[in-house]
Amino acid sequence: MNDLELIAGARAGDRMAAHRLYERHAPRVYRLLYRTVGDEEMAREYTQDTFVRVFQRLDQFRGEAAFTTWLHSVAMSMLFTGLRKVKRLRSRERELTAAESHPAKTSLGDPHLRDRLRSELERLPVRLRVPVVMHDIEGFTHREIAETLGIPEGTSKARLAEGRSRLREALAGIGRD
Amino acid sequence: MDEKELEEQLAHLRDTWRVSPEPPLAEMWQNIEARAFGPPVRPRSWTRALLPLAATLFLGFGIGQVVPNLLRSTTPVVKTDEEAAQIQRAEQPAFVGVATNYLERVTALLVNLTDESRKGHTLEGTTERARDLLATTRLLLDSPDISDPHLRDLLDDLELVLAQIVRLPRRDDAPDVYLIDQALDQRDVLPRLRVMLAENLTSEP
């Protein structure tokens, strides 16, 4: 059965159809949320909130966009609303990282490079980090990102470029030593 | 580092950075099912245990159906729309009362939260009040008396905002509620609350 058939079933009260829809899409939603928040409990919580909202509002899905796009946009909405907690967590993580890390000479072959990149990625503001994670790591297209976040495609491209630019700036000098 | 090198490094993170563990699908589904669809369908073995409850509900439902009809038979014939509205309002005093009280409490909480946090003051008891209001929100959402779609939408948004407030960490310093503020602004929650509250108060018998 395809998504539309399962959605029709779920709308008609078929809980098995709803469950199949969930099983089909939950892993990707969970993975994206986990990538963005970096916390199992929060990823689970936001995934649950996302599907509860989706099933409660399934009647509002008109099929104009792909179900996955709508689903991910709900997930992002849940995420942004709950990010205050994540912000604090990230802040604590950065403090820990700063305390544990030692200034290191890095180069492309240096094992510290990826640690630095991870750290800088987590430092990016959410509005830039999400497009970078979605595009460069999760493989979403700009169109999908734009529809998911409710922004124009050009804005998605601009935010990705700005995010990458900040990463490059932060990692400037690496590899020249 | 140039663009190409950065892209390569980012692509490498796909397999190494925040790789999610296996999602707890079954556990999450239990939570989702309970919240989105109500209690799961019980297996047959529960039927016997639920029979007395079902009988009670049936009896209650029957009484609920019969008694208002008996009462209505003694009420005068409705002549105008205004009279009909008055009767309808009189039939829902409990819900209106609970909803009004709830709207007042939630307005007070949100106004207090935004004002005090901007001043950097401590918000003692906020989480507990929000948790209490969240429970009331869900009860109201489940109430059969809720027919106003605007109220339902507002309750949906309030459920989301209150859930976020409940998650605020317990700290001595005032929490940064920027994102909650943002959610309140984007959804026009407070203006809608005030309108709904005003309408409810003026519609009380």
Interface residues (C-beta under 8 A of the other chain):
Chain A: R15 A18 H19 Y22 E23 A26 P27 Y30 R31 Y34 R35 G38 E40 A43 R44 T47 Q48 D49 F51 V52 F55 Q56 F80 T81 G82 L83 R84 K85 K87 R88 L108 L113 R114 L117 R118 L121 V132 D136 I137 E138 G139 R164 L167 R168 L171 A172 I174 G175
Chain B: M1 D2 E3 E5 L6 E7 Q9 L10 A11 H12 L13 R14 T16 W17 R18 S20 P21 P23 P24 L25 E27 M28 W29 N31 I32 E33 R35 A36 F37 V41 L160 V161 A163 Q164 R167 L168 P169 P175 D176 V177 Y178 L179 I180 A183
